[in-house]
């Protein structure tokens, strides 16, 4: 019986912790609605008129919680 308690309790605690992280993880850092733009920039010229994908300039969107700023060299290109 003691072996069950020594193994079972940590397993239950681990399962509960993983469940909490799995449920609450996607909610963390997700703002409600769109991001406020820190700089005034008309994306329509690049996205709608030139047909450039967002990830062409904002290359960290897959790894970061925000889109970030493009490098100067990338922007000038």
Buried (B, 14 or more C-beta within 10 A) or exposed (E): EEEEEEEEEEEEEEEEEEEEEEEEEEEEEEEEEEEEEEEEEEEEEBBEEEEEEEEBBBBEEEEEEEBEBBEEEEEEE
